[in-house]
Amino acid sequence: MTHRIAHLDMDAYFASVELLRYPELRGQPVVIGGRRRTALAEAQGFQRLSTYAGRGVVTTATYEARAFGVRSGMGLMKAAALAPEAILLPGDYETYSRVSRTFKAAVAAIAPRIEDRGIDEIYVDLTDVPGETQALAQRLKDAVRQATGLSCSIGVTPNKLLSKLASELQKPDGLTILTLEDIPARIWPLPCSAINGIGPKATARLAAIRIHTIGELAQLDPAFLVEHFGKSYGAWLHEAAHGRDERPLATSREPKSISRETTFERDLHPKQDREELTRILLHLCERLAEDLARKGYLARNVGLKVRYADFSTLTRDHALEVPIASADALRDAVRTCLKRVPLEQRLRLLGIRAGMLVRTTEYRLQSEAPPRVAEPGLFGDPPPYAVVRTSSA
């Protein structure tokens, strides 16, 4: 291979981290999702999925739960119908982030050219790293297991598109190495949806013209694809089906925004549940402030996301003259956004976003707010838990 690009994907990541904490659950169907686990729930033992009532969704599941048809993004009530005896655990995202940093550091010690694709997957450029490909990939897997106790699956090919496909071929704990000559035998029999970038809508359109596999897609005339899918996407479909991808690794990708949101267990009314909604938004502001501080960013724009009980969604943004990062400043910006939000209907979700990010090192954070006394709640009058501020953020 002229290039050796690896895609490393942690196996059932959140669930696997939980199994480190609860090794007695190994081999059982376990689902991650729902509300935060309380001390009382901890004392009462593990919750079965059949006892869950709410609108939460599956974050991830062990392979034993997936065997019942449970998938990420599925509603927990639907998952309960498929696997009622599965264990339900809440997410612990602080731990998942910490372990993520650990496995990425272990990989970087061997191959420093990395493109971070999220909490549980990375691309690694092995082209200039000494060593035979199979041994080098196994070395990465061993380093991840030694650092975290977790398994991962790796695909190594000449490009990112093929490597992501290859990493899925032998999950869990897989290691797959492919060349361009392997495409007809290993890639073309796969469904079109296996290619990252061919979503449900494109899959349905391809199925309508009796194209189901990547191999069938590869045989289509490029002009036909352009005619039916547009110039850019049609041309890309042809290239992707033939395993061609010239994208370089984005080793210094800057995030465009950072966000936090939460879906409620029950619909909340802006007036009747004012205090609870205020607490939720204040908590989101605190968590988002922690994210900004940890990652070293300031925000020039703050956005508010509201989803109503009828699933309609509304967003409002507030541009800032001075970049901010503190929870107090985020709260003030959210309050400004709220003034432009209709609050007659019940709500099912709230979210906040810090956008137009700038590095903290590039700006000197100025005073963000004057001293305050007995601040009002975000949704109206001062709540009983309002605090007195004696200094600015």
C-alpha angles and dihedrals in degrees: 000000000000087000129027109205118174127199111203116195123180113231115249084331107193092039091048092053089051091051089059087058094041107031090167088073094061112125093022129106106262127180126196117211146082130069129342114281114251128216089247092053089048091054092048093055134242119338120233116226090235090068095055119112119180146066101279123132134224112264093186140323140209118261089253089061092044088058087069091054098263111150138179113272093026117130112258092232090057090045089052090057090054099041110014094166094053117118114248118213128177121237121264101198096174090061093044090053092048093050089045091058089048097054092044091052090051091053093044090056088065103030114016099187101091135158110206110220099175143300096315109025140055141171116231126197107220096168096108098028111109117243144068111291098241094047092045093051091048089050089057091049091050092049092052092049093047092049098044111011088239134118127232137188122232133196120190120194139136093276147021098256095054093041092057090051091047094051089061096051099081105023131191109047091350133160117194127174119190136177127198088264089063094060099092094050102035107025109029095063090059121098116263090244089067089077112090103240099038102099133182095281095050090043090054092048091050091047089053088063091043096256109138108147133054088241092057089048090051091057094057119104110256089228090057091053092048090050094051102033105027133261099284102036094038092053091046092052090056093048094045093050088056092048095248117148126152099179112133123221112273097221097169103037114164118212116242094209144352121219144180127197140163135201114217124234087229134016112271126211117224091227106030093042096033096130094049092048090049091052091049094051093046089051091050090051091051093049093047090049089053090051092051092048094047093049095040101241139134124204127230092183133040123197133196123207122198125183117191129213090262089058094249111140131212130187131193128187133201122200118214131212092209122039113246139196109167126103091238093054092046089051092053092050091048090051089055090051091049091060087069096047123095106234104187097102130067116263130226101180141025127188139170130202134198109211141175088043123201129186115262089226090060095057136042107229109239127206105293103193140006121246114289137202126206096345116214120245117263091245099043140297122028111285119227091253095057112135131214114244117214099178141024124266 
